[in-house]
Amino acid sequence: MSYFKQHVFICTNQRSDGRASCEDHGASELRAYLKKRVKEEGLNGPGGLRVNSAGCLDRCALGPVMVVYPNETWYRYHSKEDIDEIFESHLKNGEKVQHLRISPKYD
């Protein structure tokens, strides 16, 4: 049994060399929004959900991106509405949001 039921890693990387970064698209703000939603629903903590910032997940060109474990499900998102859909469908109800998914394989 895992310590957390699901662990969400959100890239909040900001590159300084001019290449695309998830933070260019407001990743930190959207991460904070998801953390707030999880806490408001009482789903945070041991046995529940954990939302973490991650350094570069090496997918910034697709960004912003997140990955959900243990499902190994990768998403790209652009708005609070996308975050709400991932939260309600996948994190709460176990239904992957197909139109926001990206391949877990190297592109």
N, C-alpha and C positions, 0 to 999 in steps of 0.2 A: 504494500500500500504506500503510495506516494504521500509526502507531507502535505502537498497541495493537490487538489483534484485536477486543477488546470493552472498552468503557468503561462502568462502572456508576456512576451518580450517585445517591446516597441523600440525600434531604432530611433534614437534622438541625436544621432551623429551630425556634427557640423564640420564639414571639410573646409580647409583653408586654401586649397589649391585650385578652386574654381570648378571642380567636378560637382555633379549633383549630390545633394545631401537630403536626407529625410527631414532634417530640421528646417530646410528651405521651405517646406510645406507645412510648418506649424506642428510638427510631431510632438513636441513637449506639451503644448497646449492641449492637443487631443489625447495624449496619454493622461494628463491630469483630469480631463473630463471623464475618461473611462474609469480611472481609479475612484473618482467621486461616485459614479454610477454603481460600481461594485460595492462600495462602502454603504451607500444609501440603501441598497437592497440587502445588506447584512451578509453578503456572500464572500467577504474577504476573510483572510486568516487561515489557520491550519484546517485542512479538510475542505477548504473552499478554493477561492481564486486568488491568485497573486499576479499583480501587474507591475512589471519592472521596466525601467529604462535599460536599453542595451546600447552598447557602442555599435560601431558599424556591423551590420549583418551582411554586408557585401551585396546588397540588393538596392542600393540607394537610387540607381537609375530608374527603378520601378516605383520609387517611394512616393509617399512614406509607406513603410512596410512594418508588419508585425508577424510573429509566429506564435502559435498556440501549441503548447505541449501538454499532455503526451500525444496529442493527435497529429503533431507535425504538420499543422495546417498553416500555410502562409497566406497572408492577405495584404492587399494594398487598399488604401482608404484615402478619402479626401475631405471628409466633413464629419460633423457631429452626427449627421443622419447615418453615414456609413458606420460609425462607431456604434450607434444605437442598434443598427441592424445586426452587426456582429455580436454585440452583447446579448440582445434578446434571442436571436436565432441560435447562435453557436454556444456561447458561454452559458446561457441559462437553460437552453432546450436541446442542445446537442445536435442541432441541424446546421451543417456547414452552409455558408453563404456563397453559392457557386459563382455568382457574377463578380465577386470581389476577390476570389481566390487567385493565387498565382502558383505556378509550378514550383514544387520543392526542389526540382532539379536545377542544375546550372544552366542558365540561358545563354 
